[in-house]
Amino acid sequence: MRSIYVIQPSKLLRTVAIAVSTLVVSVGLVFTAGPAHAAERRITLPVAADHLSKVHWTDTWGAPRSGGRSHIGVDIMGPKMTPLVAVRDATITWGRFNNGRGSIVRMRDDEGWEYQYIHINNDTPGTDNGRASCEQAFSSRLCGTLQGGSFPKGVRVTEGEVIGYLGDSGNAESTPPHLHFEVYQPTGSGVTPINPTAMVDAARRAIVSGTTTPPPATPVPTPTKPVGHWSNASVAATDTFAVIHGRKPNSAELARFITEAESTGVWTAIANTYGDQLPSAEVARTYAALFGRQPDIAGYQHWVKARGNGMTNRQLVARFVSSREFAIRYRAATTEDYVNALYRNALGREPDAAGKAAWISRIDSGRLTRSDVAYEFVRSRESTITHRAATELTTMSVIRFGRIPPSADVAVWAATRTRRDLRYSTTAWYGN
């Protein structure tokens, strides 16, 4: 069972009871609150850093609950579809996609600490209908591993990687959307829940101050054989991360990639490295949404590297909006023309009347700039899904051949992806 406090400014503190089934409950264990303060442990904020201003939380650890229970997590309140990220390099130990019972994922890092994310989104964007697709609840990479509604043990995630989206699934339907986040400390004979609030607070301070403590280096195995067309898995990892992330892999990422490439195949490792919210996909999607075209290879590589060097997605969109190509394309465009173009290029459809009117009003009233609106279209789930085939194949083609794929190839790839997951598709196209 889980219970939370929902705290709103200028209102009395009120308790909202929420019953949520979890793995711990299913085996009959009931925890009372452990230590008042968590042992010192550096984590990344479980919410994507560029959404920090949209979320809030307070320390309700140990608050009394019915039946002698105590609150054993921190509730991070925020809008639905706020991206959630892995707080450490970790391995998924359990998780499910279930719109009715609630979607949950639990992971264990390399030192045995465990982290659980509860109330993952279960609604299609803009609704409370409980009909989310897997990729509206979890990242496309995790959805590609789903087996019968559950995630298999052993799937690796990288610190800072988007793993899912904040929501109100399970018995949180009657409450404001939030992430119930739990941390479990290894004890030698198992794990015990501890208060994660101090760790989450420290992660917030690190973002605000611009200071972070890098995770400890992970031992990197020595590559033992060629993989694909690369001389070894380390070379393949360097090429892959340059294209997908715009940077070199860290030690944990390199170790994971080498192990996967040599045990399950290099293109499986590459597919497991890719994600819809990573620089390669964001750049390709921005070209499509704002310029209505595939990227040129020089521009694509330039902007992916810029993202890898710290440019945010919002800053990327702003640079596109201030470009000469954008000015030429939209110089004479009325607000209505501009919004129509965003719907067609970013979402691949004609605008709905209500949505179109709302965006025009926001621009004309000065509440949002054209750059603000472009950013919202580019980052939307609908845009992500619309351009998924093109962004995936662009990434894979640049990794393998160093070129942007022709439109005909994208169409064939899209047809393949309607039937098979990303790992199967990359292996089928490029071998292993």
C-alpha positions, -999 to +999 in steps of 0.1 A: +000+000+000+011+035-007-001+069+007+010+104-001+005+140+010-006+164-017+005+199-007-008+230-024+002+266-017-024+285+004-043+254+013-043+232+044-022+201+044-044+172+034-038+135+032-048+115+001-047+078+006-036+058-024-035+020-026-010+009-052+001-027-058+038-031-059+063-060-060+069-055-023+032-058-014+027-088-037+051-109-017+034-099+016+059-076+031+049-043+048+076-018+055+075+009+082+097+039+077+134+032+081+161+058+088+149+094+089+176+104+065+191+085+036+227+076+036+247+099+014+242+088-022+246+108-054+218+104-079+206+123-109+172+139-105+146+113-116+129+141-136+146+154-167+166+185-158+150+208-183+116+201-166+128+211-131+108+243-130+076+223-136+078+199-106+078+202-068+080+179-038+082+179+000+096+155+026+067+133+038+089+104+047+075+084+077+042+102+078+016+079+095-008+059+074-037+036+083-029+001+095+004+012+111+020+019+078+044+048+070+051+067+038+083+053+023+090+075-008+090+110-021+062+122-043+074+145-071+043+164-084+042+176-120+024+176-153+016+144-171+042+133-197+071+150-178+101+128-188+116+106-161+152+095-162+174+068-147+191+082-116+221+059-120+235+033-145+214+004-135+197-029-145+160-033-146+149-060-121+111-057-125+085-036-142+052-037-160+032-017-185-004-019-174-028+010-178-053-005-154-032-017-125-006+009-129+028+010-147+059+006-126+096+000-131+123-010-106+161-010-112+193-019-093+226-001-098+260-017-098+264-012-061+232-029-052+210+002-045+175-001-059+151+026-073+114+023-080+092+045-101+055+043-095+025+059-113+040+060-148+017+077-173-013+057-185-032+083-206-030+094-242-017+130-241-043+156-231-067+131-217-074+110-186-086+080-206-063+053-194-054+042-229-018+051-233+004+032-257+036+017-242+056+045-258+034+071-240+043+055-207+079+043-212+107+051-236+107+034-270+138+015-261+122+000-230+090-007-249+111-027-274+121-051-246+085-056-233+074-092-230+038-099-223+033-066-204+065-070-183+101-059-187+126-087-186+153-087-160+187-075-171+178-046-194+205-019-188+197+018-185+222+047-184+221+075-159+202+104-173+185+083-200+147+089-204+129+058-192+093+069-190+068+097-183+051+110-152+014+102-147-013+090-124-016+053-131-028+027-107-046+040-076-033+075-082-061+083-107-079+105-081-048+125-073-027+151-091-001+135-114+031+126-097+060+102-095+062+082-064+100+075-061+115+050-038+151+042-029+163+010-013+198+006+004+216-027+003+221-043+037+241-074+029+212-097+033+188-077+011+176-041+008+158-017+031+138+014+021+153+048+031+142+084+027+152+096-008+142+133-002+178+144+007+191+128-025+165+143-046+171+177-030+209+174-036+202+165-073+181+196-076+208+218-061+234+203-085+212+213-115+206+248-102+242+254-094+255+238-125+277+214-105+275+177-107+295+148-092+304+123-119+297+087-112+327+065-103+344+049-132+333+014-142+359-012-152+359-016-190+364-051-204+390-055-232+373-061-266+382-096-278+369-097-314+356-078-344+319-068-344+300-059-375+323-040-398+342-026-368+376-039-357+363-042-322+333-032-299+352-003-284+355+014-318+319+006-325+309+022-293+329+054-300+312+057-334+278+050-321+279+075-292+294+102-315+263+099-337+236+093-311+249+115-282+274+138-298+301+127-274+323+098-262+308+071-240+317+071-203+332+041-187+299+025-177+284+031-211+315+017-228+315-014-206+278-021-212+282-016-250+312-039-253+295-066-232+263-064-253+280-062-286+301-093-280+274-113-264+242-104-283+255-086-314+267-051-322+234-039-338+215-050-307+239-029-286+234+000-310+196-003-308+198-004-270+218+028-271+193+047-291+163+067-277+137+091-290+148+119-266+185+117-274+204+142-295+204+123-328+166+119-328+160+155-316+181+170-343+165+149-371+131+157-357+138+194-356+149+195-392+117+177-402+094+198-380+108+233-388+124+229-423+102+202-437+131+180-448+157+155-439+189+169-425+221+174-445+249+153-431+271+183-422+243+201-403+232+169-386+266+161-373+272+197-362+240+200-342+243+165-326+278+175-314+264+208-301+238+189-281+265+165-268+285+196-256+256+208-235+232+227-258+196+220-246+168+210-270+151+243-264+183+261-274+186+239-304+151+249-316+158+286-309+189+284-331+169+268-359+142+295-356+169+323-358+185+307-389+184+321-424+166+290-438+138+295-412+136+332-420+132+325-457+107+298-452+085+318-428+093+355-436+059+362-451+039+337-431+010+350-411+005+334-376-021+311-391+003+301-420+030+294-394+008+273-372-005+254-402+030+246-413+040+233-378+010+210-378+019+196-413+056+193-408+059+184-371+027+163-367+021+152-403-015+163-404-039+192-409-046+212-377-077+205-356-097+237-352-095+240-314-057+234-313-050+258-341-070+285-326-053+281-292-018+283-307-027+314-328-041+331-297-010+324-277+013+338-303-008+369-312-014+378-275+024+376-268+021+348-243+044+326-265+069+335-292+071+316-324+102+299-310+083+288-279+055+272-300+080+255-323+097+240-293+064+226-280+056+211-314+091+195-319+091+180-284+056+167-284+049+129-283+028+132-315+058+147-333+081+120-319+058+092-331+052+109-365+089+111-372+101+080-354+109+060-385+129+088-401+149+096-369+157+060-363+169+052-398+188+085-401+207+076-369+214+040-380+224+051-416+249+077-403+264+051-379+268+025-406+274+045-438+280+081-427+251+094-448+215+105-446+191+078-459+169+085-489+132+088-484+125+055-501+146+037-475+127+055-447+094+042-461+106+006-462+120+010-427+087+024-414+069-007-428+094-030-411+090-012-378+052-017-378+058-054-374+091-056-355+109-039-326+140-017-330+165-044-321+151-069-345+148-043-373+184-030-370+198-066-370+176-075-400+189-045-419+225-044-409+234-079-397+249-086-363 
